[in-house]
């Protein structure tokens, strides 16, 4: 399994440890509090380094290994980028951003031109549209949002010629040089079809676990304050939302959503302006 999580029991979820004070705050999001990691075999993303856990052992449980957060956040961020990943990037465009260094060089060229043309403070214009198109669909194509974490955890998914390239950079440390993560920097690849199977498996496991989690919460928390009807309703809505995206992926609904011809034209504009 590539995507792994372990939901905490309801009374150990952040914000729900004291039921007499937290009943009114019980919601689906809180109940997704979890340990989680992405498994690439020897490399595991979101696994804390041994050095970090030793140095900051007073801040973590004795059995801590992985990052902990509400897993629904990571799931939402992953499903936000799936429609983009479903649209294969041409290999020649991928070659422009296949490493962090190449991407950053191209980004600097694009931003230099964009900033120069916006010195007069002109409202949203055609240059802004070109910049936005290149940013979303080339520079940061398939970028997994990790802004909720306090440390660096960069992960970008590319779909090129039927292969998913997962580029990650988890190199971060404290002021004393202690590494945060066990993972460093690299690329993991797998066939696109296998990747979709991993997403399918993740969703099935997650909602099976959340079925049990919601049921457990309704047994623990009082009827007056948990608002069971709302919890059940939100659980059903979330399930419908995520499975809807998965169904669209399987039916190739997103396959042609990016206009690569326009992106090439926008890119050509910035490169010519930079000469």
Order of alpha helices (4+ residues) and beta strands (2+ residues): beta-alpha-beta-beta-alpha-beta-alpha-alpha-alpha-alpha-beta-beta-beta-alpha-alpha-alpha-alpha
